[in-house]
């Protein structure tokens, strides 16, 4: 009985940690484009690609954030 309790607690702790790791990994790529968007843009607008937050320099990031607040 005690072994079952310990095993249940261990499994719950493992699953809780696993879920947090998966959730943290998803936060690293905050902007996930919809399926097919890149292909659609490449077809309609050759030579272009959607930009990411990391693609912007500091000035453009501040300008974008200021525009979003207003």
C-alpha positions, -999 to 999 in steps of 0.1 A, spaced: 0 0 0 28 24 9 47 15 -22 17 23 -44 14 57 -27 51 64 -33 49 53 -69 18 75 -75 36 105 -60 67 99 -81 47 96 -113 27 127 -105 59 147 -98 74 134 -130 44 143 -151 42 178 -135 78 184 -143 74 170 -179 44 193 -186 64 224 -173 93 215 -196 70 211 -226 52 244 -218 85 262 -214 98 249 -247 68 262 -265 73 297 -250 107 300 -267 90 303 -301 62 327 -291 52 334 -327 42 302 -345 28 309 -379 -3 291 -391 3 260 -412 9 268 -448 15 306 -443 51 304 -454 42 285 -485 14 308 -493 35 339 -489 63 323 -510 38 316 -538 21 350 -537 51 372 -529 83 355 -541 114 365 -522 96 376 -490 92 359 -457 74 368 -424 97 384 -399 100 374 -362 106 395 -331 142 385 -332 146 399 -367 138 435 -355 165 458 -341 160 476 -308 146 507 -324 120 488 -344 110 468 -314 104 499 -293 85 515 -322 63 484 -326 56 482 -288 48 519 -287 23 515 -316 6 486 -299 0 505 -267 -16 535 -284 
